[in-house]
Amino acid sequence: MHYIPEDYKKEIRERMRGGDGQVEVTKMAAGVPNLRLFGVLKLEKGCSIGTHEHTGEAELFYVLRGKGVFTDCGQSSVISVGETTVTASGGSHSLANPFDETLEVLAVIVTE
């Protein structure tokens, strides 16, 4: 399979997972076994993805731009460009951007 930008699906999610503001989600691949999401999440200042759990799947974030506050199983840390987070099946996480610069992460969700 080969995807070009014209194939990508962009959507705006209001209060994603109970978070604040909106998140722009750009899905860049579909129809790949065991891959639920491969896309870019864009959070402007003040926007967040609320705390949610992953069951039967894991989610990875790779920071492309900016920095944010990542909370994994109740532990918070600032993440920035070039860093990767992993939330395994059974874990919960959230992501927030309290900073001035736009936060963009590559998000990958793989199923078991």
Legacy VTK file of the C-alpha trace (Angstrom):
# vtk DataFile Version 3.0
C-alpha trace
ASCII
DATASET POLYDATA
POINTS 112 float
0.000 0.000 0.000
1.070 3.546 -0.687
-0.648 6.582 0.777
-0.256 10.168 -0.398
-1.458 13.295 1.449
-4.610 13.427 -0.682
-5.562 10.024 0.816
-5.308 11.235 4.420
-8.501 11.713 6.413
-8.619 14.821 8.604
-11.189 15.339 11.332
-11.703 17.669 14.274
-12.540 16.003 17.586
-14.243 18.269 20.140
-13.433 17.459 23.781
-11.608 14.277 22.727
-11.990 11.570 25.384
-13.420 14.220 27.728
-10.519 16.623 27.244
-10.615 20.375 26.602
-10.909 22.197 23.289
-10.387 20.339 20.054
-7.856 17.964 18.561
-7.144 17.774 14.846
-6.660 14.127 13.846
-5.074 13.292 10.500
-5.323 9.573 9.727
-2.588 8.592 7.295
-3.153 4.853 6.747
-6.081 2.460 6.944
-6.783 -1.197 6.391
-3.527 -2.455 7.900
-3.942 -5.549 10.110
-3.401 -4.860 13.847
-3.098 -1.115 13.194
-6.048 0.880 14.534
-4.443 4.296 14.099
-1.445 5.774 12.341
-1.841 9.518 12.308
-0.923 12.956 13.552
-2.701 14.588 16.485
-2.516 18.379 16.660
-3.306 20.198 19.915
-3.270 23.975 20.202
-2.610 25.719 23.522
-5.228 24.802 26.123
-6.387 21.657 24.335
-6.175 18.129 25.702
-7.103 14.485 25.286
-8.812 13.236 28.443
-7.721 10.234 30.461
-8.700 6.944 28.839
-7.692 3.287 29.067
-6.449 0.969 26.346
-7.560 -2.655 26.475
-6.275 -5.175 23.951
-4.108 -2.544 22.295
-1.160 -0.226 22.914
-0.680 3.411 21.905
2.563 5.160 21.113
3.119 8.908 20.756
6.171 10.389 19.035
6.476 14.152 19.487
6.950 15.924 16.151
6.517 19.528 17.301
6.150 21.450 20.554
5.821 19.957 24.002
3.010 18.707 26.182
2.098 17.140 29.496
1.728 13.375 29.180
0.096 11.475 32.035
0.540 7.706 32.098
-1.190 5.705 34.844
-1.342 8.824 37.014
2.300 9.923 36.562
2.775 13.202 34.645
5.809 14.436 32.755
6.603 17.031 30.103
7.353 15.480 26.722
9.040 17.266 23.835
10.303 16.843 20.277
11.953 13.515 19.579
10.515 11.721 22.601
8.310 8.609 22.480
5.703 7.398 24.962
4.113 3.953 25.159
0.869 3.083 26.920
0.440 -0.685 27.062
-2.809 -2.633 27.150
-4.448 -2.114 30.529
-2.822 1.290 30.990
-4.437 4.705 30.926
-3.110 8.020 29.685
-3.910 11.591 28.730
-2.189 14.404 26.856
-2.453 18.173 27.332
-0.904 21.252 25.769
-0.660 24.105 28.283
2.178 25.704 26.291
2.137 28.471 23.666
3.444 26.357 20.761
1.246 23.878 18.897
1.811 20.259 19.945
1.912 17.627 17.204
2.404 13.923 17.878
2.519 10.905 15.629
0.060 8.467 17.209
0.149 4.737 16.558
-2.375 2.297 18.037
-1.630 -1.407 17.551
-4.014 -4.172 18.562
-3.109 -7.518 20.063
LINES 1 113
112 0 1 2 3 4 5 6 7 8 9 10 11 12 13 14 15 16 17 18 19 20 21 22 23 24 25 26 27 28 29 30 31 32 33 34 35 36 37 38 39 40 41 42 43 44 45 46 47 48 49 50 51 52 53 54 55 56 57 58 59 60 61 62 63 64 65 66 67 68 69 70 71 72 73 74 75 76 77 78 79 80 81 82 83 84 85 86 87 88 89 90 91 92 93 94 95 96 97 98 99 100 101 102 103 104 105 106 107 108 109 110 111
